[in-house]
């Protein structure tokens, strides 16, 4: 069972899908924003893990230059489209996944196409500063690993075979 599937078993309000029309306007999801105690550190982690690039103006400053943007808000993008943003906050309790005083509020699901690629990405994630929380690579239906990023946010890397 995928970690997010427990939501499907919870009772919910009746679906209001009938009220949606093809002429209705919807907001667009721009990016996912992660609060963190060190925006530059976390942005660098995900930039390297996911192969993203900084939004123009958010790049690392030259050695010795002040990093004013890195102390506030940074955006990573792919092909000019924002994907992840990082907002620096003074204090942030580390998520105590899967249980505990500070449960996660959301997590990122990342996929690879094979168990071999999962192993390669495991090594990269650890090298970049992730901490493994769960190893379920022996699950024949959905091999996965759960990690905490350098700020403590949980994220998963799991296998979704290419069709």
Buried (B, 14 or more C-beta within 10 A) or exposed (E): EEBEEEEEEEEEEEEEEEEEEEEEEEEEEEBEEBBBBBBBBBBBBBBBBEEBBBBEEBEBEEEEEEEEBBEEBBBBBEEEEBBBBBEBEEEBEBBBBEEEEEEBEEBBEBBBEEBEEBEEBBEEBEEBBBBEBBEBBEEEEBBBBBBBBBBBBBBBBBBEEEE
